[in-house]
Amino acid sequence: MIVKTGIFPKELSKIIRQASENREKADYLDFFITSKGEAEKQIQRAEQFGEYIQKYLSERKVQNMNQNYQDINASTIDRWIEEGWEWGIPISHETYEKAKCGEWEMLLTPTKPVPKEWLGDLKGKKVLGLASGGGQQMPIFAALGAECTVLDYSGRQIESEKMVAQREGYEIRIIQGDMTKPLPFDNEEFDLIFHPISNCYVEEVKPIWKECYRILKKGGHLLAGLDNGVNYLVDEAEKEIVNSLPFNPLKNPEQRKQLEDEDCGIQFSHTLEEQIGGQLEAGFQLLSVYEDTNGEGRLHELGIPTFWATCVKK
C-alpha cells in the first residue's frame, strides 16, 4: 500500500521485501546464518528506508505548520468526536422531550448550569449558537420555542445538529463557518448569542466581540464561556507550572509541540482584558459573571477555577 499510493519511491518495496524474507528465515528456520557483507547491506538499506521516512514526516510537518490553524482545529475536533468526545455527543430524544416540558439545563462551562434568569423567556426569540454545534444546546433552545441558528466550523458538529433537528422535527438554520471571519449575518439580527467555551481555539478574540455586538439587537444578550488561562500554565498532570503566558503556539514552537504531542489542536490563552475587557470595549454592559472548574483533574479537586462565564447586554 505504501508503494502503490505513490508516497515513497518503488525501490523501497525491495527493501521491505528483503527485510521481510530475512525476518521469516530468522523466525522459522532452526538456524539462520548471514554473512558480514549481507548484514552491512541490511543496515545500509534500513538507514536508507529511515531517511525516506524522516523526509516524508518532515515535509508533512511543514505542510501542517502552513495549514490554517482553524482547519487544524476543525479536523482535530472531528477526530475527537469520532473517539467519543463528551462535547460532541448530541442530546437524547428523552432530554429533548424533558426540555419541552420545562425540565432542562445548559452549559457554557464544564459543570455549572447557566442561570435560567440569564436566558429569560425564549419563545419566538432569535438565538445564535456561536461555535455551539454538536446537538447539545441548540435543541434545548428549539424545544423552548426559540428561532435557532448555529454556526460551527466542525463538520461533525454540524452533522450532529442536522441529525437532532431531523429526529425531533424542528427547523434550524445551520451554517458551517469560521468565527474568526466576519459573521454572515445582518446587523441587529439576533436577540441572544450563546457562545460556549471555544474562543480558546482562536488567536484574536476582540474582533469576535465586535461582530457579536454588531449582529445583536439593542437590548440583546451575549452569554459566553471563557478560559481564564490557568490550564495553559500547568503540565498534563496539573502538578507543575511548565509554561509562561501568553500561550500562543503560532509564536512559540515549544508550546506548539506540546499541543501536537497531546493531540490538542491549536489553542491560545487570553487575558481578562481580552475577554471581559474586550466585551466592554465592544460596547457591551456586563450584567453577571461566574467561575467554574475543569470538572475533573487536580485543579478541579483543589477548587481552582479555570473558566469564567459572562452575561453581557447590548
C-alpha positions as a Markdown table, in Angstrom:
| # | Residue | x | y | z |
|---|---|---|---|---|
| 1 | Met | 0.0 | 0.0 | 0.0 |
| 2 | Ile | 2.9 | 2.4 | 0.8 |
| 3 | Val | 4.3 | 2.0 | -2.7 |
| 4 | Lys | 1.0 | 1.9 | -4.6 |
| 5 | Thr | -0.1 | 5.3 | -3.2 |
| 6 | Gly | 3.0 | 6.9 | -4.6 |
| 7 | Ile | 4.1 | 8.3 | -1.3 |
| 8 | Phe | 7.5 | 6.6 | -1.5 |
| 9 | Pro | 9.7 | 5.5 | -4.5 |
| 10 | Lys | 9.3 | 2.0 | -5.8 |
| 11 | Glu | 12.8 | 0.9 | -4.7 |
| 12 | Leu | 11.6 | 0.9 | -1.1 |
| 13 | Ser | 9.4 | -2.1 | -1.9 |
| 14 | Lys | 12.6 | -4.2 | -2.5 |
| 15 | Ile | 14.0 | -3.1 | 0.9 |
| 16 | Ile | 10.7 | -4.1 | 2.6 |
| 17 | Arg | 10.5 | -7.4 | 0.8 |
| 18 | Gln | 14.2 | -8.3 | 1.5 |
| 19 | Ala | 13.8 | -7.4 | 5.2 |
| 20 | Ser | 10.6 | -9.4 | 5.4 |
| 21 | Glu | 12.2 | -12.5 | 3.8 |
| 22 | Asn | 15.2 | -12.3 | 6.2 |
| 23 | Arg | 12.8 | -12.0 | 9.2 |
| 24 | Glu | 10.8 | -15.1 | 8.1 |
| 25 | Lys | 14.0 | -17.1 | 7.8 |
| 26 | Ala | 15.2 | -16.0 | 11.3 |
| 27 | Asp | 11.8 | -16.7 | 12.8 |
| 28 | Tyr | 11.1 | -20.1 | 11.3 |
| 29 | Leu | 14.4 | -21.8 | 10.4 |
| 30 | Asp | 16.3 | -23.7 | 13.1 |
| 31 | Phe | 19.5 | -21.8 | 12.2 |
| 32 | Phe | 19.9 | -18.6 | 10.1 |
| 33 | Ile | 23.4 | -17.6 | 9.3 |
| 34 | Thr | 24.2 | -14.4 | 7.3 |
| 35 | Ser | 27.5 | -13.0 | 6.1 |
| 36 | Lys | 29.0 | -9.8 | 7.4 |
| 37 | Gly | 28.6 | -8.3 | 4.0 |
| 38 | Glu | 24.9 | -9.1 | 3.9 |
| 39 | Ala | 24.4 | -7.7 | 7.4 |
| 40 | Glu | 26.1 | -4.5 | 6.3 |
| 41 | Lys | 23.8 | -4.3 | 3.3 |
| 42 | Gln | 20.7 | -4.7 | 5.5 |
| 43 | Ile | 21.9 | -1.9 | 7.8 |
| 44 | Gln | 22.5 | 0.3 | 4.8 |
| 45 | Arg | 19.0 | -0.5 | 3.4 |
| 46 | Ala | 17.5 | 0.2 | 6.8 |
| 47 | Glu | 19.2 | 3.6 | 7.0 |
| 48 | Gln | 18.0 | 4.4 | 3.5 |
| 49 | Phe | 14.5 | 3.5 | 4.5 |
| 50 | Gly | 14.7 | 5.6 | 7.6 |
| 51 | Glu | 15.9 | 8.6 | 5.6 |
| 52 | Tyr | 12.9 | 8.4 | 3.3 |
| 53 | Ile | 10.5 | 8.1 | 6.3 |
| 54 | Gln | 12.2 | 11.1 | 8.1 |
| 55 | Lys | 12.0 | 13.2 | 4.9 |
| 56 | Tyr | 8.3 | 12.4 | 4.5 |
| 57 | Leu | 7.5 | 13.2 | 8.1 |
| 58 | Ser | 9.4 | 16.5 | 7.9 |
| 59 | Glu | 7.5 | 17.5 | 4.8 |
| 60 | Arg | 4.2 | 16.6 | 6.4 |
| 61 | Lys | 5.2 | 18.8 | 9.5 |
| 62 | Val | 5.9 | 21.7 | 7.2 |
| 63 | Gln | 2.6 | 21.3 | 5.5 |
| 64 | Asn | 0.8 | 21.2 | 8.8 |
| 65 | Met | 2.6 | 24.3 | 10.0 |
| 66 | Asn | 1.4 | 26.1 | 6.9 |
| 67 | Gln | -2.1 | 24.9 | 7.2 |
| 68 | Asn | -4.7 | 27.4 | 8.5 |
| 69 | Tyr | -4.9 | 26.8 | 12.3 |
| 70 | Gln | -8.7 | 26.9 | 12.2 |
| 71 | Asp | -8.7 | 24.0 | 9.7 |
| 72 | Ile | -6.4 | 22.1 | 12.0 |
| 73 | Asn | -8.8 | 22.6 | 14.9 |
| 74 | Ala | -11.8 | 21.6 | 12.8 |
| 75 | Ser | -10.2 | 18.3 | 11.8 |
| 76 | Thr | -8.9 | 17.8 | 15.4 |
| 77 | Ile | -12.4 | 18.2 | 16.8 |
| 78 | Asp | -13.9 | 16.0 | 14.2 |
| 79 | Arg | -11.4 | 13.3 | 15.3 |
| 80 | Trp | -12.2 | 13.8 | 19.0 |
| 81 | Ile | -15.9 | 13.3 | 18.2 |
| 82 | Glu | -15.2 | 10.0 | 16.5 |
| 83 | Glu | -13.4 | 9.0 | 19.6 |
| 84 | Gly | -16.3 | 9.9 | 21.9 |
| 85 | Trp | -15.5 | 13.5 | 23.0 |
| 86 | Glu | -18.2 | 14.4 | 25.6 |
| 87 | Trp | -18.8 | 17.8 | 24.0 |
| 88 | Gly | -19.7 | 16.2 | 20.7 |
| 89 | Ile | -22.4 | 13.8 | 21.9 |
| 90 | Pro | -25.9 | 15.1 | 20.9 |
| 91 | Ile | -28.7 | 15.1 | 23.5 |
| 92 | Ser | -31.1 | 12.2 | 23.5 |
| 93 | His | -34.8 | 12.3 | 22.5 |
| 94 | Glu | -35.7 | 12.0 | 26.2 |
| 95 | Thr | -33.7 | 15.0 | 27.1 |
| 96 | Tyr | -35.3 | 17.0 | 24.3 |
| 97 | Glu | -38.8 | 15.9 | 25.5 |
| 98 | Lys | -38.0 | 16.9 | 29.0 |
| 99 | Ala | -36.9 | 20.4 | 27.8 |
| 100 | Lys | -40.3 | 20.8 | 26.1 |
| 101 | Cys | -41.9 | 20.2 | 29.5 |
| 102 | Gly | -39.7 | 22.7 | 31.2 |
| 103 | Glu | -37.0 | 20.4 | 32.6 |
| 104 | Trp | -33.7 | 21.5 | 31.2 |
| 105 | Glu | -30.2 | 23.0 | 31.8 |
| 106 | Met | -27.5 | 24.3 | 29.6 |
| 107 | Leu | -23.7 | 24.7 | 30.0 |
| 108 | Leu | -21.3 | 27.4 | 28.9 |
| 109 | Thr | -18.6 | 25.9 | 31.0 |
| 110 | Pro | -17.9 | 22.3 | 32.2 |
| 111 | Thr | -20.0 | 21.9 | 35.3 |
| 112 | Lys | -22.2 | 24.9 | 36.3 |
| 113 | Pro | -25.5 | 25.2 | 34.5 |
| 114 | Val | -26.3 | 28.6 | 33.1 |
| 115 | Pro | -28.7 | 30.6 | 35.4 |
| 116 | Lys | -32.1 | 30.5 | 33.8 |
| 117 | Glu | -32.6 | 34.1 | 34.5 |
| 118 | Trp | -29.8 | 34.8 | 32.1 |
| 119 | Leu | -32.0 | 33.3 | 29.3 |
| 120 | Gly | -35.4 | 34.6 | 30.2 |
| 121 | Asp | -38.4 | 33.7 | 28.0 |
| 122 | Leu | -37.1 | 32.3 | 24.8 |
| 123 | Lys | -40.3 | 31.8 | 22.9 |
| 124 | Gly | -40.0 | 33.5 | 19.5 |
| 125 | Lys | -36.6 | 34.8 | 20.2 |
| 126 | Lys | -33.9 | 34.7 | 17.6 |
| 127 | Val | -30.9 | 32.8 | 19.0 |
| 128 | Leu | -27.5 | 32.2 | 17.5 |
| 129 | Gly | -25.3 | 29.4 | 18.8 |
| 130 | Leu | -21.8 | 30.7 | 18.0 |
| 131 | Ala | -19.3 | 27.8 | 17.8 |
| 132 | Ser | -22.1 | 25.9 | 19.5 |
| 133 | Gly | -22.6 | 22.9 | 17.2 |
| 134 | Gly | -22.9 | 19.3 | 18.3 |
| 135 | Gly | -26.6 | 19.0 | 19.1 |
| 136 | Gln | -26.3 | 19.8 | 22.8 |
| 137 | Gln | -27.5 | 23.4 | 23.3 |
| 138 | Met | -29.4 | 24.3 | 20.2 |
| 139 | Pro | -32.0 | 21.5 | 20.5 |
| 140 | Ile | -32.8 | 22.9 | 24.0 |
| 141 | Phe | -33.4 | 26.4 | 22.6 |
| 142 | Ala | -35.6 | 24.9 | 19.9 |
| 143 | Ala | -37.6 | 23.0 | 22.5 |
| 144 | Leu | -38.2 | 26.2 | 24.4 |
| 145 | Gly | -39.6 | 27.9 | 21.3 |
| 146 | Ala | -36.6 | 29.9 | 20.0 |
| 147 | Glu | -35.9 | 30.5 | 16.3 |
| 148 | Cys | -32.4 | 29.0 | 16.1 |
| 149 | Thr | -29.3 | 29.5 | 14.0 |
| 150 | Val | -26.0 | 27.7 | 14.7 |
| 151 | Leu | -22.5 | 28.4 | 13.3 |
| 152 | Asp | -19.7 | 26.0 | 13.8 |
| 153 | Tyr | -16.5 | 25.1 | 11.8 |
| 154 | Ser | -16.5 | 21.4 | 12.7 |
| 155 | Gly | -18.2 | 19.2 | 10.0 |
| 156 | Arg | -19.0 | 16.5 | 12.6 |
| 157 | Gln | -20.6 | 19.1 | 14.9 |
| 158 | Ile | -22.7 | 20.3 | 12.0 |
| 159 | Glu | -23.8 | 16.8 | 11.2 |
| 160 | Ser | -24.9 | 16.3 | 14.8 |
| 161 | Glu | -27.1 | 19.4 | 14.6 |
| 162 | Lys | -28.7 | 18.2 | 11.4 |
| 163 | Met | -29.3 | 14.8 | 12.9 |
| 164 | Val | -31.1 | 16.0 | 16.1 |
| 165 | Ala | -33.2 | 18.6 | 14.2 |
| 166 | Gln | -34.4 | 15.9 | 11.7 |
| 167 | Arg | -35.0 | 13.4 | 14.6 |
| 168 | Glu | -37.1 | 15.9 | 16.6 |
| 169 | Gly | -38.7 | 17.7 | 13.6 |
| 170 | Tyr | -37.8 | 21.3 | 14.3 |
| 171 | Glu | -36.3 | 23.9 | 11.9 |
| 172 | Ile | -32.8 | 25.4 | 12.4 |
| 173 | Arg | -30.5 | 27.4 | 10.2 |
| 174 | Ile | -27.2 | 25.6 | 10.2 |
| 175 | Ile | -24.0 | 27.2 | 8.9 |
| 176 | Gln | -20.5 | 25.7 | 8.7 |
| 177 | Gly | -18.3 | 28.8 | 9.1 |
| 178 | Asp | -15.2 | 30.2 | 10.8 |
| 179 | Met | -16.0 | 32.7 | 13.6 |
| 180 | Thr | -12.6 | 34.4 | 13.0 |
| 181 | Lys | -14.1 | 35.8 | 9.8 |
| 182 | Pro | -16.9 | 38.5 | 9.6 |
| 183 | Leu | -20.0 | 36.7 | 10.7 |
| 184 | Pro | -22.5 | 36.1 | 7.8 |
| 185 | Phe | -25.4 | 37.8 | 9.5 |
| 186 | Asp | -27.2 | 41.2 | 9.2 |
| 187 | Asn | -26.9 | 44.0 | 11.7 |
| 188 | Glu | -29.1 | 43.6 | 14.8 |
| 189 | Glu | -30.4 | 40.2 | 13.7 |
| 190 | Phe | -30.4 | 38.2 | 17.0 |
| 191 | Asp | -31.9 | 38.6 | 20.4 |
| 192 | Leu | -29.4 | 36.2 | 22.1 |
| 193 | Ile | -26.0 | 34.8 | 21.3 |
| 194 | Phe | -24.9 | 31.6 | 23.1 |
| 195 | His | -21.2 | 31.1 | 22.9 |
| 196 | Pro | -19.8 | 28.1 | 25.0 |
| 197 | Ile | -16.1 | 27.7 | 25.6 |
| 198 | Ser | -14.5 | 27.8 | 22.2 |
| 199 | Asn | -12.5 | 31.0 | 21.7 |
| 200 | Cys | -9.5 | 29.3 | 23.3 |
| 201 | Tyr | -9.1 | 27.9 | 19.7 |
| 202 | Val | -8.9 | 31.5 | 18.3 |
| 203 | Glu | -5.9 | 33.7 | 18.4 |
| 204 | Glu | -7.7 | 37.1 | 18.4 |
| 205 | Val | -11.0 | 37.4 | 20.4 |
| 206 | Lys | -11.7 | 41.1 | 20.3 |
| 207 | Pro | -12.9 | 41.0 | 16.7 |
| 208 | Ile | -15.4 | 38.3 | 17.7 |
| 209 | Trp | -16.9 | 40.5 | 20.4 |
| 210 | Lys | -17.2 | 43.4 | 17.9 |
| 211 | Glu | -19.1 | 41.1 | 15.5 |
| 212 | Cys | -21.3 | 39.9 | 18.3 |
| 213 | Tyr | -22.2 | 43.4 | 19.2 |
| 214 | Arg | -23.0 | 44.2 | 15.5 |
| 215 | Ile | -25.4 | 41.3 | 15.0 |
| 216 | Leu | -27.2 | 41.6 | 18.3 |
| 217 | Lys | -30.4 | 43.7 | 18.6 |
| 218 | Lys | -30.4 | 46.6 | 21.1 |
| 219 | Gly | -31.1 | 45.1 | 24.5 |
| 220 | Gly | -29.9 | 41.7 | 23.3 |
| 221 | His | -27.6 | 39.4 | 25.3 |
| 222 | Leu | -24.4 | 37.6 | 24.7 |
| 223 | Leu | -23.7 | 34.6 | 27.0 |
| 224 | Ala | -20.1 | 33.4 | 26.8 |
| 225 | Gly | -17.9 | 30.7 | 28.3 |
| 226 | Leu | -14.3 | 31.8 | 28.7 |
| 227 | Asp | -11.0 | 30.1 | 29.5 |
| 228 | Asn | -9.0 | 32.1 | 32.1 |
| 229 | Gly | -5.6 | 30.8 | 31.1 |
| 230 | Val | -4.7 | 28.6 | 34.1 |
| 231 | Asn | -5.0 | 25.4 | 32.1 |
| 232 | Tyr | -2.1 | 26.6 | 29.9 |
| 233 | Leu | 0.3 | 27.1 | 32.8 |
| 234 | Val | 0.4 | 23.5 | 34.0 |
| 235 | Asp | 1.6 | 20.2 | 32.8 |
| 236 | Glu | -0.8 | 17.4 | 31.7 |
| 237 | Ala | -1.0 | 16.0 | 35.2 |
| 238 | Glu | -1.8 | 19.6 | 36.5 |
| 239 | Lys | 1.0 | 19.3 | 39.1 |
| 240 | Glu | 3.7 | 21.7 | 37.9 |
| 241 | Ile | 3.8 | 25.1 | 36.2 |
| 242 | Val | 5.6 | 24.5 | 32.9 |
| 243 | Asn | 4.5 | 27.4 | 30.7 |
| 244 | Ser | 4.6 | 31.1 | 30.7 |
| 245 | Leu | 1.7 | 33.3 | 29.4 |
| 246 | Pro | 0.5 | 34.2 | 26.9 |
| 247 | Phe | 0.2 | 30.7 | 25.5 |
| 248 | Asn | 0.4 | 31.1 | 21.7 |
| 249 | Pro | 1.6 | 28.1 | 19.7 |
| 250 | Leu | 1.8 | 30.2 | 16.5 |
| 251 | Lys | 4.6 | 32.2 | 18.1 |
| 252 | Asn | 6.1 | 29.6 | 20.4 |
| 253 | Pro | 7.4 | 26.4 | 18.8 |
| 254 | Glu | 7.7 | 24.6 | 22.2 |
| 255 | Gln | 4.1 | 25.3 | 23.0 |
| 256 | Arg | 3.1 | 24.1 | 19.6 |
| 257 | Lys | 5.0 | 20.8 | 20.2 |
| 258 | Gln | 3.2 | 20.3 | 23.5 |
| 259 | Leu | -0.2 | 20.6 | 21.7 |
| 260 | Glu | 0.8 | 18.3 | 18.9 |
| 261 | Asp | 2.2 | 15.7 | 21.3 |
| 262 | Glu | -1.1 | 15.7 | 23.3 |
| 263 | Asp | -3.3 | 16.0 | 20.2 |
| 264 | Cys | -4.9 | 19.2 | 21.4 |
| 265 | Gly | -5.2 | 21.1 | 18.1 |
| 266 | Ile | -4.1 | 24.8 | 18.2 |
| 267 | Gln | -5.1 | 26.6 | 21.4 |
| 268 | Phe | -4.5 | 30.0 | 22.9 |
| 269 | Ser | -4.7 | 31.7 | 26.3 |
| 270 | His | -6.4 | 35.0 | 26.6 |
| 271 | Thr | -6.2 | 37.7 | 29.3 |
| 272 | Leu | -9.0 | 39.2 | 31.4 |
| 273 | Glu | -8.5 | 42.4 | 29.3 |
| 274 | Glu | -9.1 | 40.5 | 26.1 |
| 275 | Gln | -12.1 | 38.5 | 27.3 |
| 276 | Ile | -14.2 | 40.7 | 29.6 |
| 277 | Gly | -12.4 | 43.9 | 28.7 |
| 278 | Gly | -12.9 | 43.1 | 25.0 |
| 279 | Gln | -16.6 | 42.7 | 25.6 |
| 280 | Leu | -16.8 | 46.1 | 27.3 |
| 281 | Glu | -14.6 | 47.7 | 24.7 |
| 282 | Ala | -17.1 | 46.4 | 22.0 |
| 283 | Gly | -19.9 | 48.3 | 23.8 |
| 284 | Phe | -21.4 | 45.6 | 26.0 |
| 285 | Gln | -22.6 | 46.1 | 29.5 |
| 286 | Leu | -21.6 | 43.4 | 32.0 |
| 287 | Leu | -24.6 | 42.1 | 33.9 |
| 288 | Ser | -23.3 | 39.0 | 35.6 |
| 289 | Val | -20.4 | 36.5 | 35.8 |
| 290 | Tyr | -19.5 | 33.2 | 37.5 |
| 291 | Glu | -16.5 | 30.9 | 37.7 |
| 292 | Asp | -16.2 | 27.2 | 37.0 |
| 293 | Thr | -13.5 | 24.4 | 37.2 |
| 294 | Asn | -12.5 | 21.7 | 34.7 |
| 295 | Gly | -14.9 | 19.3 | 36.3 |
| 296 | Glu | -12.1 | 16.7 | 36.8 |
| 297 | Gly | -8.4 | 16.5 | 37.4 |
| 298 | Arg | -6.2 | 18.0 | 40.1 |
| 299 | Leu | -7.1 | 21.7 | 39.5 |
| 300 | His | -10.7 | 20.7 | 39.9 |
| 301 | Glu | -10.0 | 18.7 | 43.1 |
| 302 | Leu | -8.2 | 21.8 | 44.5 |
| 303 | Gly | -11.1 | 24.0 | 43.6 |
| 304 | Ile | -9.1 | 26.2 | 41.3 |
| 305 | Pro | -11.3 | 28.0 | 38.7 |
| 306 | Thr | -10.2 | 27.7 | 35.1 |
| 307 | Phe | -13.2 | 29.2 | 33.4 |
| 308 | Trp | -15.5 | 32.3 | 33.5 |
| 309 | Ala | -19.0 | 32.7 | 32.2 |
| 310 | Thr | -20.3 | 36.1 | 31.3 |
| 311 | Cys | -23.7 | 37.6 | 30.6 |
| 312 | Val | -23.5 | 40.9 | 28.8 |
| 313 | Lys | -26.1 | 43.2 | 27.2 |
| 314 | Lys | -26.1 | 45.5 | 24.2 |
